[in-house]
């Protein structure tokens, strides 16, 4: 289960010492290495995003990852609050490649 966090933490320091930006593509996880990247796929829709782990948590129930507001919005779970996801660790290079591909796709849609 993934949940999200945002406004109450925006501007505060994360576990790695950076300032939390609720609109960034980041997440909190209890054990994955800080600064690692993961692909998060919403089980019900198959939609995937890539986030960087920069914080620790979640510490509620059966939740395994806490997405930033921006990440949760892109995945479509803001209104639900939480949803089932699949989490796959990926390399920094793979994350950069996916983000570049997504940027190119957005640019083509704007044309």
MMTF fields as JSON, N, C-alpha, C and O atoms, coordinates in Angstrom:
{
  "mmtfVersion": "1.0.0",
  "mmtfProducer": "UNKNOWN",
  "numBonds": 443,
  "numAtoms": 444,
  "numGroups": 111,
  "numChains": 1,
  "numModels": 1,
  "chainsPerModel": [1],
  "groupsPerChain": [111],
  "chainIdList": ["A"],
  "bondAtomList": [4, 2, 8, 6, 12, 10, 16, 14, 20, 18, 24, 22, 28, 26, 32, 30, 36, 34, 40, 38, 44, 42, 48, 46, 52, 50, 56, 54, 60, 58, 64, 62, 68, 66, 72, 70, 76, 74, 80, 78, 84, 82, 88, 86, 92, 90, 96, 94, 100, 98, 104, 102, 108, 106, 112, 110, 116, 114, 120, 118, 124, 122, 128, 126, 132, 130, 136, 134, 140, 138, 144, 142, 148, 146, 152, 150, 156, 154, 160, 158, 164, 162, 168, 166, 172, 170, 176, 174, 180, 178, 184, 182, 188, 186, 192, 190, 196, 194, 200, 198, 204, 202, 208, 206, 212, 210, 216, 214, 220, 218, 224, 222, 228, 226, 232, 230, 236, 234, 240, 238, 244, 242, 248, 246, 252, 250, 256, 254, 260, 258, 264, 262, 268, 266, 272, 270, 276, 274, 280, 278, 284, 282, 288, 286, 292, 290, 296, 294, 300, 298, 304, 302, 308, 306, 312, 310, 316, 314, 320, 318, 324, 322, 328, 326, 332, 330, 336, 334, 340, 338, 344, 342, 348, 346, 352, 350, 356, 354, 360, 358, 364, 362, 368, 366, 372, 370, 376, 374, 380, 378, 384, 382, 388, 386, 392, 390, 396, 394, 400, 398, 404, 402, 408, 406, 412, 410, 416, 414, 420, 418, 424, 422, 428, 426, 432, 430, 436, 434, 440, 438],
  "bondOrderList": [1, 1, 1, 1, 1, 1, 1, 1, 1, 1, 1, 1, 1, 1, 1, 1, 1, 1, 1, 1, 1, 1, 1, 1, 1, 1, 1, 1, 1, 1, 1, 1, 1, 1, 1, 1, 1, 1, 1, 1, 1, 1, 1, 1, 1, 1, 1, 1, 1, 1, 1, 1, 1, 1, 1, 1, 1, 1, 1, 1, 1, 1, 1, 1, 1, 1, 1, 1, 1, 1, 1, 1, 1, 1, 1, 1, 1, 1, 1, 1, 1, 1, 1, 1, 1, 1, 1, 1, 1, 1, 1, 1, 1, 1, 1, 1, 1, 1, 1, 1, 1, 1, 1, 1, 1, 1, 1, 1, 1, 1],
  "groupList": [{"groupName": "UNK", "atomNameList": ["N", "CA", "C", "O"], "elementList": ["N", "C", "C", "O"], "formalChargeList": [0, 0, 0, 0], "bondAtomList": [1, 0, 2, 1, 3, 2], "bondOrderList": [1, 1, 2], "singleLetterCode": "X", "chemCompType": "L-PEPTIDE LINKING"}],
  "groupTypeList": [0, 0, 0, 0, 0, 0, 0, 0, 0, 0, 0, 0, 0, 0, 0, 0, 0, 0, 0, 0, 0, 0, 0, 0, 0, 0, 0, 0, 0, 0, 0, 0, 0, 0, 0, 0, 0, 0, 0, 0, 0, 0, 0, 0, 0, 0, 0, 0, 0, 0, 0, 0, 0, 0, 0, 0, 0, 0, 0, 0, 0, 0, 0, 0, 0, 0, 0, 0, 0, 0, 0, 0, 0, 0, 0, 0, 0, 0, 0, 0, 0, 0, 0, 0, 0, 0, 0, 0, 0, 0, 0, 0, 0, 0, 0, 0, 0, 0, 0, 0, 0, 0, 0, 0, 0, 0, 0, 0, 0, 0, 0],
  "groupIdList": [1, 2, 3, 4, 5, 6, 7, 8, 9, 10, 11, 12, 13, 14, 15, 16, 17, 18, 19, 20, 21, 22, 23, 24, 25, 26, 27, 28, 29, 30, 31, 32, 33, 34, 35, 36, 37, 38, 39, 40, 41, 42, 43, 44, 45, 46, 47, 48, 49, 50, 51, 52, 53, 54, 55, 56, 57, 58, 59, 60, 61, 62, 63, 64, 65, 66, 67, 68, 69, 70, 71, 72, 73, 74, 75, 76, 77, 78, 79, 80, 81, 82, 83, 84, 85, 86, 87, 88, 89, 90, 91, 92, 93, 94, 95, 96, 97, 98, 99, 100, 101, 102, 103, 104, 105, 106, 107, 108, 109, 110, 111],
  "secStructList": [7, 3, 3, 3, 3, 7, 6, 6, 6, 6, 6, 1, 5, 7, 6, 6, 1, 1, 5, 7, 7, 6, 6, 1, 1, 3, 3, 3, 3, 1, 1, 1, 7, 6, 6, 7, 3, 3, 3, 3, 3, 3, 6, 6, 6, 7, 7, 3, 3, 3, 3, 3, 3, 3, 3, 7, 7, 7, 7, 1, 6, 6, 7, 7, 3, 3, 3, 3, 2, 2, 2, 2, 2, 2, 2, 6, 7, 6, 6, 6, 1, 3, 3, 7, 3, 3, 3, 3, 3, 3, 7, 2, 2, 2, 2, 2, 2, 2, 2, 2, 2, 2, 2, 2, 2, 2, 2, 2, 2, 2, 7],
  "xCoordList": [0.837, 0.0, 0.874, 1.854, 0.498, 1.157, 0.189, -1.017, 0.731, -0.036, 0.758, 1.769, 0.306, 1.036, 1.047, 0.214, 2.015, 2.095, 2.475, 3.126, 2.074, 2.296, 2.326, 3.321, 1.23, 1.229, 1.813, 2.549, 1.514, 2.013, 3.514, 4.098, 4.144, 5.584, 6.362, 7.59, 5.654, 6.305, 7.224, 6.802, 8.476, 9.448, 10.241, 11.2, 9.864, 10.604, 11.739, 11.763, 12.666, 13.788, 13.369, 12.61, 13.887, 13.657, 14.787, 15.713, 14.708, 15.721, 17.112, 18.106, 17.198, 18.528, 19.007, 20.08, 18.224, 18.643, 18.178, 18.359, 17.579, 17.091, 15.716, 15.04, 15.325, 14.02, 12.957, 13.097, 11.897, 10.82, 10.021, 9.552, 9.877, 9.066, 7.925, 8.147, 6.723, 5.581, 5.278, 4.555, 5.817, 5.563, 6.627, 6.467, 7.709, 8.792, 8.395, 7.466, 9.104, 8.84, 9.719, 10.734, 9.299, 10.059, 9.135, 7.916, 9.757, 8.981, 9.754, 10.968, 9.012, 9.595, 9.422, 8.379, 10.455, 10.415, 11.2, 12.16, 10.796, 11.456, 12.867, 13.743, 13.103, 14.386, 15.179, 16.398, 14.554, 15.31, 16.342, 16.09, 17.493, 18.532, 18.083, 17.435, 18.448, 18.192, 18.902, 20.021, 18.261, 18.726, 18.608, 19.057, 18.012, 17.773, 16.489, 15.691, 16.31, 15.15, 14.298, 14.81, 12.988, 12.063, 10.987, 10.592, 10.523, 9.356, 8.167, 8.167, 7.175, 5.967, 4.832, 4.528, 4.208, 3.12, 1.826, 1.757, 0.817, -0.498, -1.128, -1.335, -1.423, -1.904, -3.212, -3.376, -4.136, -5.458, -5.457, -6.363, -4.447, -4.443, -3.239, -3.278, -2.175, -0.947, -0.096, 0.976, -0.539, 0.231, 1.459, 1.381, 2.613, 3.879, 4.515, 4.354, 5.244, 6.054, 7.393, 7.533, 8.37, 9.672, 9.865, 9.677, 10.248, 10.497, 11.858, 12.405, 12.39, 13.652, 13.317, 12.525, 13.911, 13.697, 14.545, 15.769, 13.882, 14.625, 14.178, 14.598, 13.318, 12.79, 12.476, 12.511, 12.172, 11.814, 10.337, 9.764, 9.735, 8.316, 7.758, 8.538, 6.501, 5.459, 5.44, 5.967, 4.84, 4.79, 3.347, 3.005, 2.504, 1.081, 0.659, 0.871, 0.067, -0.53, 0.336, 1.525, -0.273, 0.398, 1.008, 1.308, 1.195, 1.739, 3.242, 3.943, 3.73, 5.164, 5.897, 7.124, 5.166, 5.803, 4.869, 3.653, 5.461, 4.732, 5.2, 6.338, 4.342, 4.683, 4.511, 3.679, 5.294, 5.049, 3.686, 3.165, 3.125, 1.847, 1.927, 1.031, 3.011, 3.173, 3.215, 2.621, 3.915, 3.996, 2.637, 2.215, 1.951, 0.626, -0.373, -1.235, -0.251, -1.15, -0.935, -1.899, 0.326, 0.626, 0.165, -0.208, 0.192, -0.238, -1.765, -2.337, -2.408, -3.873, -4.429, -5.552, -3.675, -4.192, -4.46, -4.773, -4.348, -4.546, -5.93, -6.048, -6.959, -8.326, -8.621, -9.419, -7.989, -8.192, -7.426, -7.864, -6.291, -5.464, -4.396, -3.266, -4.763, -3.81, -4.319, -5.499, -3.409, -3.808, -2.709, -1.585, -3.053, -2.077, -1.11, -1.513, 0.183, 1.215, 2.233, 2.335, 2.977, 4.131, 5.345, 5.338, 6.389, 7.584, 8.772, 9.035, 9.496, 10.671, 11.864, 11.837, 12.916, 14.131, 14.717, 14.75, 15.178, 15.821, 17.091, 17.258, 17.968, 19.221, 18.974, 17.952, 19.925, 19.855, 19.812, 19.098, 20.569, 20.607, 19.256, 18.792, 18.636, 17.316, 16.287, 15.419, 16.385, 15.463, 15.611, 14.617, 16.847, 17.101, 16.552, 15.975, 16.724, 16.22, 14.709, 14.156, 14.029, 12.563, 12.068, 11.078, 12.75, 12.333, 12.559, 11.738, 13.666, 13.92, 12.861, 12.385, 12.493, 11.476, 10.128, 9.406, 9.798, 8.543, 8.53, 7.508, 9.637, 9.742, 9.549, 8.866, 10.141, 9.998, 8.555, 8.049, 7.887, 6.49, 5.61, 4.725, 5.845, 5.074, 5.289, 4.337, 6.53, 6.842, 6.106, 5.599, 6.045, 5.351, 3.858, 3.231, 3.288, 1.85, 1.524, 0.421, 2.496, 2.262, 2.309, 1.782, 2.935, 3.052, 1.77, 1.718],
  "yCoordList": [-1.19, 0.0, 1.242, 1.338, 2.178, 3.475, 4.527, 4.448, 5.503, 6.668, 7.893, 7.76, 9.074, 10.273, 11.277, 11.236, 12.179, 13.275, 14.551, 14.512, 15.676, 16.909, 18.157, 18.427, 18.945, 20.292, 20.444, 21.398, 19.555, 19.669, 19.502, 19.89, 18.93, 18.675, 19.557, 19.609, 20.25, 21.085, 22.109, 22.852, 22.136, 23.072, 22.555, 23.2, 21.408, 20.819, 19.96, 19.619, 19.616, 18.77, 17.306, 16.827, 16.604, 15.172, 14.415, 15.026, 13.103, 12.274, 12.465, 12.263, 12.849, 13.041, 14.487, 14.83, 15.338, 16.705, 17.738, 18.934, 17.312, 18.293, 18.791, 18.167, 19.904, 20.478, 19.744, 19.565, 19.324, 18.589, 19.513, 20.572, 19.096, 19.799, 18.863, 17.842, 19.192, 18.307, 18.078, 17.143, 18.915, 18.771, 17.965, 17.659, 17.618, 16.842, 15.369, 14.919, 14.638, 13.205, 12.431, 11.844, 12.448, 11.808, 10.943, 10.951, 10.188, 9.31, 8.976, 9.16, 8.482, 7.994, 6.476, 5.943, 5.795, 4.34, 3.991, 4.679, 2.933, 2.573, 2.036, 2.323, 1.253, 0.557, 0.808, 0.635, 1.2, 1.416, 2.519, 3.461, 2.415, 3.426, 4.826, 5.012, 5.793, 7.196, 7.492, 7.031, 8.244, 8.63, 7.515, 7.684, 6.379, 5.34, 5.682, 6.51, 5.033, 5.272, 4.02, 2.9, 4.225, 3.108, 3.467, 4.625, 2.447, 2.592, 2.136, 1.033, 2.981, 2.677, 2.525, 3.452, 1.356, 1.077, 0.878, 0.039, 1.635, 1.477, 0.204, 0.091, -0.731, -2.046, -1.947, -2.633, -1.11, -1.048, -0.45, -0.721, 0.363, 1.026, 0.678, 0.864, 0.178, -0.108, 1.13, 1.024, 2.302, 3.541, 3.503, 3.11, 3.923, 3.912, 5.287, 6.094, 5.542, 6.742, 6.331, 5.232, 7.211, 6.984, 8.045, 9.236, 7.596, 8.52, 8.242, 7.145, 9.267, 9.129, 9.071, 9.876, 8.127, 7.999, 9.064, 9.078, 9.95, 10.987, 11.151, 12.083, 10.236, 10.358, 8.983, 7.99, 8.915, 7.673, 7.677, 8.721, 6.517, 6.351, 5.394, 4.84, 5.178, 5.643, 4.796, 3.684, 5.33, 4.647, 4.414, 4.516, 4.097, 3.867, 2.553, 2.349, 1.669, 0.445, -0.36, -0.563, -0.819, -1.707, -0.948, -1.558, 0.341, 1.137, 0.941, 0.909, 0.808, 0.548, 1.725, 1.796, 2.653, 3.815, 5.005, 4.883, 6.159, 7.409, 8.311, 8.78, 8.549, 9.37, 10.853, 11.226, 11.689, 13.123, 13.398, 12.582, 14.548, 14.926, 14.895, 14.375, 15.459, 15.506, 14.122, 13.891, 13.207, 11.834, 11.15, 10.47, 11.33, 10.722, 11.275, 10.55, 12.569, 13.187, 12.577, 12.264, 12.408, 11.819, 10.371, 9.889, 9.682, 8.284, 8.171, 7.112, 9.259, 9.277, 8.774, 8.271, 8.892, 8.377, 9.462, 9.139, 10.725, 11.789, 11.699, 11.721, 11.6, 11.593, 10.332, 10.37, 9.224, 7.975, 7.963, 7.345, 8.638, 8.653, 7.577, 7.81, 6.392, 5.281, 4.279, 4.275, 3.425, 2.394, 1.339, 1.558, 0.202, -0.876, -0.521, -0.033, -0.779, -0.498, -1.628, -2.433, -1.659, -2.532, -1.612, -0.587, -1.966, -1.14, -1.924, -3.046, -1.316, -1.949, -1.009, 0.076, -1.407, -0.58, -0.522, -1.532, 0.657, 0.818, 1.648, 2.33, 1.578, 2.329, 3.808, 4.191, 4.622, 6.063, 6.317, 7.209, 5.54, 5.694, 5.348, 6.047, 4.284, 3.901, 4.973, 5.294, 5.523, 6.582, 7.799, 8.386, 8.176, 9.327, 9.06, 9.955, 7.843, 7.483, 7.563, 8.043, 7.096, 7.144, 8.581, 8.94, 9.395, 10.793, 11.543, 12.376, 11.257, 11.891, 11.481, 12.312, 10.223, 9.711, 10.384, 10.736, 10.559, 11.196, 12.659, 13.149, 13.349, 14.745, 14.868, 15.782, 13.959, 13.988, 13.723, 14.345, 12.797, 12.486, 13.706, 14.009, 14.409, 15.617, 16.682, 17.347, 16.85, 17.846, 17.535, 18.445, 16.259, 15.876, 16.157, 16.563, 15.943, 16.193, 17.677, 18.051, 18.518, 19.965, 20.496, 21.573, 19.747, 20.208, 20.088, 20.438],
  "zCoordList": [0.0, 0.0, 0.0, 0.739, -0.838, -0.887, -0.376, -0.607, 0.315, 0.732, 0.285, -0.405, 0.672, 0.282, 1.422, 2.328, 1.348, 2.319, 1.6, 0.556, 2.15, 1.432, 2.272, 2.945, 2.247, 2.794, 4.202, 4.451, 5.105, 6.472, 6.599, 7.611, 5.588, 5.622, 4.649, 4.706, 3.756, 2.735, 3.402, 4.288, 2.968, 3.515, 4.699, 5.121, 5.245, 6.359, 5.822, 4.639, 6.684, 6.251, 6.203, 7.046, 5.186, 5.049, 5.746, 6.279, 5.741, 6.396, 5.81, 6.506, 4.543, 3.948, 4.085, 3.588, 4.753, 5.022, 4.019, 4.248, 2.906, 1.943, 2.372, 3.19, 1.815, 2.126, 1.313, 0.103, 1.993, 1.329, 0.419, 0.838, -0.824, -1.81, -2.172, -2.823, -1.767, -1.998, -3.471, -3.813, -4.343, -5.779, -6.508, -7.69, -5.824, -6.431, -6.528, -5.858, -7.359, -7.534, -6.545, -6.918, -5.273, -4.204, -3.363, -3.531, -2.441, -1.58, -0.315, -0.231, 0.663, 1.908, 1.961, 1.581, 2.434, 2.593, 3.852, 4.198, 4.529, 5.792, 5.614, 6.429, 4.549, 4.438, 3.16, 3.17, 2.083, 0.844, 1.059, 1.811, 0.412, 0.604, 0.183, -0.847, 1.01, 0.67, -0.654, -0.879, -1.506, -2.844, -3.879, -5.013, -3.513, -4.517, -5.274, -4.833, -6.414, -7.272, -7.349, -7.34, -7.425, -7.579, -8.587, -8.722, -9.289, -10.157, -9.314, -8.767, -9.219, -8.458, -9.459, -10.209, -9.467, -10.398, -9.626, -8.729, -9.966, -9.343, -9.908, -11.116, -9.045, -9.466, -10.252, -11.26, -9.805, -10.432, -11.837, -12.624, -12.159, -13.47, -14.336, -15.552, -13.725, -14.461, -14.695, -15.292, -14.244, -14.415, -13.518, -12.354, -14.082, -13.351, -13.309, -14.226, -12.223, -12.068, -11.481, -10.943, -11.584, -10.962, -9.893, -10.142, -8.689, -7.588, -6.974, -7.091, -6.314, -5.581, -4.103, -3.612, -3.391, -1.961, -1.257, -1.384, -0.518, 0.204, 1.651, 2.337, 2.113, 3.467, 4.034, 3.307, 5.311, 5.984, 6.34, 6.652, 6.29, 6.567, 5.53, 4.755, 5.474, 6.383, 7.658, 7.69, 8.676, 9.959, 10.385, 11.563, 9.398, 9.637, 8.995, 7.8, 9.773, 9.254, 8.309, 8.555, 7.218, 6.258, 5.083, 4.056, 5.204, 4.105, 4.009, 5.021, 2.774, 2.568, 1.941, 2.016, 1.322, 0.714, 0.857, 0.71, 1.148, 1.268, 0.133, 0.138, -0.82, -1.982, -1.669, -0.841, -2.329, -2.254, -2.888, -3.648, -2.566, -3.159, -4.685, -5.349, -5.238, -6.691, -7.318, -8.372, -6.672, -7.179, -7.086, -8.021, -5.959, -5.782, -6.787, -7.284, -7.082, -8.06, -9.442, -10.14, -9.836, -11.151, -11.234, -12.303, -10.098, -10.075, -9.951, -10.205, -9.563, -9.469, -8.158, -8.126, -7.063, -5.787, -4.745, -3.6, -5.109, -4.119, -3.484, -2.259, -4.287, -3.738, -2.931, -1.994, -3.283, -2.543, -1.225, -0.254, -1.19, 0.008, 0.013, 0.441, -0.468, -0.566, -1.587, -1.939, -2.062, -3.017, -3.094, -2.643, -3.668, -3.838, -4.96, -6.016, -4.711, -5.699, -5.733, -4.808, -6.821, -6.969, -6.975, -7.656, -6.223, -6.124, -6.663, -6.231, -7.626, -8.221, -8.13, -8.711, -7.406, -7.407, -8.816, -9.518, -9.227, -10.529, -10.339, -9.328, -11.316, -11.244, -11.516, -12.085, -11.102, -11.364, -12.861, -13.32, -13.624, -15.081, -15.71, -16.611, -15.24, -15.754, -15.404, -16.216, -14.201, -13.788, -14.688, -15.116, -14.973, -15.846, -17.243, -17.859, -17.748, -19.065, -19.132, -20.121, -18.085, -18.066, -17.979, -18.616, -17.2, -17.082, -18.389, -18.774, -19.075, -20.372, -21.38, -22.153, -21.38, -22.291, -22.019, -22.952, -20.751, -20.373, -20.813, -21.292, -20.658, -21.076, -22.584, -23.045, -23.358, -24.805, -25.214, -26.148, -24.514, -24.813, -24.554, -25.354, -23.446, -23.138, -24.207, -24.615, -24.665, -25.684, -26.988, -27.646, -27.363, -28.591, -28.489, -29.467, -27.306, -27.123, -27.243, -27.641, -26.894, -26.942, -28.381, -28.659, -29.293, -30.683, -31.446, -32.626]
}
